[in-house]
Amino acid sequence: MDELLSVLPVEIMIQVRTPGAKQQVFNSTAQLEAAAAYTVDKSARVGHHNDCFLAVGTDYGTYTNITADKEYISN
């Protein structure tokens, strides 16, 4: 993820499938601060997509803690 962000123009953002992937790379479960949103900060340039949305109740491993992970994404 770091390499991808390093080679892409700073106005380009990427998405990861699981909240845990972003949390692991940036070593944080804290929500992005509003002041950092839409900046060139690497953590602000990484979003989330759920390609298993509404597939089944487990979402095929998208979430490790459904309540906490959805709150993290929401925030």
C-alpha distances in whole Angstrom, upper triangle without the diagonal:
4,5,5,6,8,10,11,14,13,15,13,11,9,10,9,12,13,13,13,9,9,12,11,8,10,13,15,17,18,18,17,20,22,22,18,18,18,17,15,13,9,10,13,10,9,12,13,15,17,18,21,23,26,26,28,28,25,23,22,20,18,19,20,23,23,25,23,20,21,23,19,18,21,21
4,5,5,6,9,10,13,12,15,13,12,11,12,12,16,16,16,15,12,11,13,12,8,9,13,15,17,18,19,17,20,22,21,17,18,17,16,13,11,8,10,12,11,10,14,16,18,21,22,25,26,30,30,31,31,29,26,25,23,21,22,23,25,26,27,25,22,24,24,21,20,23,22
4,5,5,6,9,12,12,15,13,13,12,14,14,17,18,19,18,15,14,16,15,11,13,16,19,21,22,22,21,23,25,24,20,20,19,18,15,14,11,13,15,13,13,16,18,20,22,23,26,28,31,31,33,33,31,28,27,25,23,25,25,28,29,30,28,25,27,28,24,23,26,26
4,5,5,6,10,11,13,10,10,9,11,12,15,17,18,18,14,13,16,16,12,14,17,19,21,22,22,20,22,24,23,20,19,18,17,14,14,10,13,14,11,11,14,15,17,20,20,24,25,29,29,31,32,29,26,25,24,21,23,25,27,28,29,27,24,25,26,23,21,24,24
4,6,5,8,8,10,8,8,8,11,12,16,17,17,18,14,13,16,15,12,13,16,18,20,20,19,17,19,20,20,16,16,14,13,10,10,7,10,11,8,9,12,15,17,20,21,24,25,29,30,32,32,30,27,27,25,22,24,25,27,27,28,26,23,24,25,21,20,23,22
4,6,8,8,11,11,11,12,15,16,19,21,20,21,17,15,18,18,14,14,18,20,22,22,22,19,21,22,21,18,18,16,14,11,11,9,12,13,11,12,16,19,21,24,25,28,29,33,33,35,36,33,30,30,28,26,27,28,30,31,32,29,26,28,28,25,23,26,25
4,7,9,11,10,11,12,15,17,20,22,22,23,19,18,21,20,17,18,21,23,25,26,25,22,24,25,24,20,20,18,16,13,14,12,15,16,13,14,17,20,21,24,25,28,30,33,33,36,37,34,31,31,29,27,28,30,32,32,34,32,28,29,30,27,25,28,27
4,6,8,6,8,9,13,15,19,21,21,22,19,17,20,21,17,18,22,23,24,25,23,21,23,23,22,19,18,15,14,11,13,11,14,14,11,12,15,18,19,22,23,26,27,31,31,34,35,33,30,29,28,26,27,29,31,31,32,30,27,28,29,25,23,26,25
4,5,6,9,11,15,18,21,23,23,24,21,19,22,23,19,19,23,24,26,25,24,21,22,22,20,17,16,14,12,9,12,11,15,14,11,13,16,19,20,24,25,29,29,33,33,36,37,35,32,32,31,28,29,32,33,33,34,32,28,29,29,26,24,26,25
4,5,8,11,14,17,21,22,21,23,20,18,20,21,18,17,21,21,23,22,21,17,18,18,17,14,13,10,9,6,9,9,12,10,8,11,14,18,20,23,25,28,28,32,33,35,36,34,31,31,30,27,28,30,31,31,32,29,26,27,27,24,22,23,23
4,7,10,14,17,20,22,21,23,21,18,21,23,20,19,23,23,24,23,21,17,18,17,16,14,12,9,8,7,10,11,13,11,8,11,13,17,18,22,24,27,27,30,32,34,35,33,30,31,30,27,28,30,31,30,31,29,26,26,26,23,21,22,22
4,7,10,14,17,19,19,21,19,16,20,21,18,18,22,22,23,22,20,17,19,19,18,15,13,10,11,9,11,10,12,11,7,9,11,14,16,19,20,24,24,28,29,31,32,31,27,28,27,24,25,28,29,28,29,27,24,24,25,22,19,21,21
4,7,10,14,16,15,18,15,13,16,18,15,15,19,19,19,19,17,14,17,16,17,14,11,9,10,9,10,9,10,8,5,6,7,11,12,16,17,21,21,25,26,28,29,27,24,24,23,20,22,24,25,25,25,24,20,20,21,18,16,18,18
4,7,10,13,13,15,12,11,14,16,13,14,18,18,18,19,17,15,18,18,19,16,14,12,13,12,12,10,10,10,6,5,6,8,10,13,14,18,18,22,23,25,26,24,21,21,20,17,19,21,23,22,24,22,18,19,20,17,15,17,18
4,7,9,10,12,10,9,13,14,13,14,17,17,16,17,16,15,18,18,20,17,15,14,15,15,14,12,11,11,8,5,4,5,6,9,11,14,15,19,19,21,22,20,17,18,16,13,15,18,19,19,20,19,15,15,17,15,12,15,16
4,6,7,9,7,7,11,12,11,13,15,15,15,17,15,15,19,20,22,19,17,17,18,17,16,13,12,13,11,7,6,5,6,8,10,13,14,18,18,19,20,18,15,15,13,10,12,15,17,16,18,17,13,14,16,14,12,15,16
4,7,9,7,9,12,13,13,15,17,17,16,18,17,17,21,22,24,21,19,20,21,21,20,17,15,16,14,11,9,6,5,6,7,9,11,14,14,16,16,14,11,11,10,7,10,12,15,14,17,16,12,13,16,14,11,15,17
4,5,5,7,9,10,12,13,14,14,12,15,15,16,20,21,23,21,19,20,22,21,20,17,14,16,15,11,9,7,7,7,10,10,12,15,15,16,15,13,10,10,8,5,7,9,11,11,14,12,9,10,13,11,10,13,15
4,5,6,6,9,10,11,12,11,9,11,11,12,16,18,21,18,17,18,20,20,17,15,12,13,14,10,9,7,9,9,13,13,14,17,17,18,17,14,13,13,11,8,7,9,10,10,12,10,6,8,10,8,7,11,12
4,5,5,6,9,10,10,9,8,12,13,14,18,20,23,20,19,21,22,21,19,16,13,15,16,12,12,10,12,12,15,15,16,19,19,19,18,15,14,14,10,8,8,8,10,11,13,11,8,11,13,10,10,14,15
4,5,5,6,9,10,10,11,13,14,15,19,21,22,19,19,20,20,19,17,14,12,14,14,10,10,9,11,12,14,16,17,20,20,21,20,17,15,15,12,10,10,11,13,15,17,14,11,14,15,12,12,16,16
4,5,5,6,8,8,9,11,11,11,15,17,19,16,15,16,17,16,13,10,8,11,11,7,8,8,11,13,16,17,18,22,22,23,22,19,17,18,15,12,12,13,15,15,17,14,11,13,14,11,11,14,14
4,6,5,5,5,5,8,10,11,14,17,19,16,16,18,18,18,15,12,9,12,13,10,11,11,14,15,18,19,20,23,23,24,22,20,18,19,15,13,12,12,13,15,15,12,10,13,13,10,11,14,14
4,6,5,7,8,11,13,14,18,21,22,19,19,21,21,19,16,13,11,15,15,12,14,13,16,17,19,21,22,25,25,25,24,21,20,19,16,14,13,13,14,17,18,15,13,16,17,13,14,18,17
4,6,8,10,13,14,14,17,20,21,17,18,19,18,16,14,10,9,13,13,10,13,13,16,18,20,22,23,26,26,27,26,23,22,21,18,16,16,16,18,20,21,18,15,18,19,15,15,19,18
4,5,8,10,11,11,14,17,17,14,15,17,16,15,11,9,7,11,12,10,12,14,17,19,22,23,24,27,28,29,28,25,23,23,20,18,17,17,18,20,20,17,15,18,17,14,15,18,16
4,7,9,12,13,15,19,19,17,18,20,19,18,15,13,10,14,15,13,15,16,19,21,23,25,25,28,29,29,27,25,23,23,20,18,17,16,17,19,19,16,15,18,17,14,16,19,17
4,5,8,10,12,16,17,15,16,18,18,18,14,13,10,13,15,13,14,15,18,20,23,24,24,27,28,28,26,24,23,23,20,18,16,15,15,17,17,13,12,15,14,11,13,16,14
4,7,9,12,15,17,15,16,19,19,19,16,15,11,13,16,14,14,14,17,18,21,22,22,24,25,25,23,21,20,21,18,15,13,13,12,14,13,10,9,12,11,7,10,13,11
4,7,9,12,14,13,13,17,17,18,15,14,11,12,15,14,14,15,18,20,23,24,23,26,27,27,25,23,23,24,21,18,16,16,15,16,15,11,11,13,11,8,10,12,9
4,6,9,12,10,10,14,15,16,13,13,10,10,13,12,12,13,16,18,21,23,21,24,26,26,25,23,22,24,21,18,16,17,16,16,14,11,11,11,9,6,8,9,6
4,6,8,7,7,10,11,13,10,11,7,7,10,10,11,13,16,19,22,24,23,26,28,28,27,26,24,25,23,20,19,20,19,19,18,15,14,14,12,9,10,11,8
4,5,5,7,10,11,13,11,13,10,9,13,13,14,16,20,22,26,27,26,29,31,32,30,29,27,29,27,23,22,23,22,22,20,17,17,17,14,12,13,13,9
4,5,5,9,10,13,12,14,12,10,13,14,14,17,20,23,26,28,26,29,31,32,31,30,28,30,28,25,24,25,24,23,22,19,19,18,16,14,14,13,10
4,6,8,8,11,10,13,12,10,13,15,16,19,22,25,28,30,29,32,34,35,34,33,31,33,31,27,27,28,27,27,25,22,22,21,19,17,17,16,13
4,6,6,8,7,10,8,6,10,12,13,16,20,23,26,28,27,30,32,34,33,31,29,31,29,25,25,26,25,25,24,21,20,20,18,16,15,16,13
4,5,9,8,10,9,5,8,10,11,14,17,20,23,26,24,28,30,31,31,29,27,29,27,23,23,25,24,24,23,21,19,18,17,14,13,14,11
4,7,8,10,10,6,7,10,11,15,17,21,23,26,25,28,30,32,32,31,28,30,28,24,25,27,27,26,25,23,21,21,20,17,16,16,14
4,5,8,9,6,7,11,13,17,20,23,26,28,28,31,33,35,34,33,30,32,30,26,26,28,28,28,28,25,23,23,22,19,18,19,17
4,6,9,7,7,10,13,17,20,23,26,29,28,32,33,35,35,33,31,32,30,26,27,28,29,29,29,26,24,24,24,20,19,21,19
4,6,5,7,9,12,16,19,23,25,28,28,31,32,34,34,32,29,30,28,24,25,26,26,27,26,24,21,22,21,18,17,19,17
4,5,5,7,10,14,17,20,22,25,25,29,30,32,31,29,27,27,25,22,22,23,24,25,25,22,20,21,21,17,16,19,17
4,5,6,8,11,15,18,21,23,23,27,28,29,28,26,24,25,22,19,19,20,21,21,21,19,16,17,17,13,13,15,14
4,6,8,11,15,18,21,23,23,26,28,29,29,27,25,26,24,20,20,22,22,22,22,19,17,17,17,14,12,14,12
4,7,10,13,17,19,22,22,25,27,29,29,27,24,25,23,20,21,23,23,23,23,21,18,19,19,16,14,16,15
4,7,10,13,16,19,19,22,23,25,25,23,20,21,19,16,17,19,20,20,21,18,15,16,16,13,11,14,14
4,7,10,13,16,15,19,20,22,22,21,18,19,17,14,15,17,18,17,18,16,13,13,14,11,9,11,12
4,7,10,12,12,15,17,18,18,17,14,15,14,10,12,14,15,14,16,14,11,11,13,10,7,10,12
4,6,9,9,13,14,16,17,15,12,13,13,9,12,15,16,15,17,16,12,12,14,13,10,12,15
4,5,5,9,10,12,13,12,8,10,10,7,10,13,15,13,15,15,12,11,14,14,11,13,16
4,6,9,9,11,13,12,9,9,11,9,12,15,17,15,18,19,15,14,18,17,14,16,19
4,6,5,8,10,9,5,7,9,7,11,14,16,13,16,18,15,14,17,18,15,17,20
4,5,8,9,10,6,9,11,9,11,15,15,13,15,17,14,12,16,16,14,15,18
4,6,7,9,7,10,13,11,13,16,16,13,16,18,16,14,17,19,16,17,20
4,7,8,6,8,11,11,13,16,17,14,17,20,17,16,20,21,18,20,23
4,5,5,7,10,11,12,15,15,13,16,18,17,16,19,21,19,20,23
4,6,8,10,11,11,12,13,10,13,16,14,13,17,19,18,18,22
4,5,6,8,8,9,10,9,12,14,13,13,16,17,17,18,21
4,6,6,7,10,12,9,13,15,12,12,16,16,15,17,20
4,6,8,10,13,12,15,17,14,15,18,18,17,19,22
4,5,7,10,10,14,14,12,13,16,16,15,18,20
4,7,9,9,12,12,9,10,14,13,12,15,17
4,6,5,9,9,6,8,11,11,11,13,15
4,6,9,9,7,10,12,12,13,16,17
4,6,5,6,8,10,10,12,14,15
4,6,5,6,8,10,11,12,14
4,6,5,6,9,10,11,12
4,6,5,6,9,10,11
4,5,5,6,9,10
4,5,5,6,9
4,5,5,6
4,5,5
4,5
4
